[in-house]
Amino acid sequence: MQRWEYKTLVIELEQTFWSGSKFPHEAIGSKLDELGRLGWELVSAETNASYQGQSNQLLCILKRPVVTV
């Protein structure tokens, strides 16, 4: 039976007064690429709702197979 290990990644989002949350797309992609090379797979990603529905964090859940020897 396959066993998994899990990792959470919290990415802080930049807040701007007029346009709300600003997603750092390139930085997020780079970080996920880096973790992917280490065997991590993105399972879920969601933002939290804060003041007036704006988000200030992106929560990513990742998994990878546990290697047994």
N, C-alpha and C positions, 0 to 999 in steps of 0.2 A: 504494500500500500504506500502510495506517495505521501511523504511528509513535507510540510512547508514551513518556512520561517517568514515572518512579516516585519515590515519596517514602515514607520510613519515619517513623512517629510512635511514640514510646515514651511510655507513660503510666505513671507510678509509682502503684502501688496502696498504700493504707493498710493496714498490718498491725495486727491486733488479736490479743491473746493467745488469747482464748477462741473467737472466731469466724473466725479466719483472715483471708483477704484481704477487703478492703472495696472494692467497685467504686464509683467516683464517677460514677454513671449520668448525672446531669445535666451534669456537666462534660465527660464523654466525648461526649455528644450535642451539646452546644454547639460543641465543637471540630470534630466531624465536619460539623456544619451549616455552620460558617464555611469549612472547606476545600471543602465541596461547592459553596458559592457561588463559589469560585475555580476551579471546574471539576474538582476532584479527586473520584475515585470510590473508595470502600473496596473493596478486592479480597479482603483476608484480615485476620483478627485472631486472635491466639492469645496465651495466657499462657505464661510460663515456669514451670517447676516448681523450687522452691527447697527449703529445709529442710522436711522432713516433708510434701512435696507441696503446700505453700502457694505461691501465686504472689505475686510482688512487682512485676511489670510486665506491662503489656498492650502487645504489639507489633502495630501496624497498618500494613499495606501499602496504599498508595493509588496510583492511576494517573490520568493525564489525557492526552488527545491532544496531540501536538506540533503546534503551528500553524506551518505553513510559509508563507512569503511569496513 
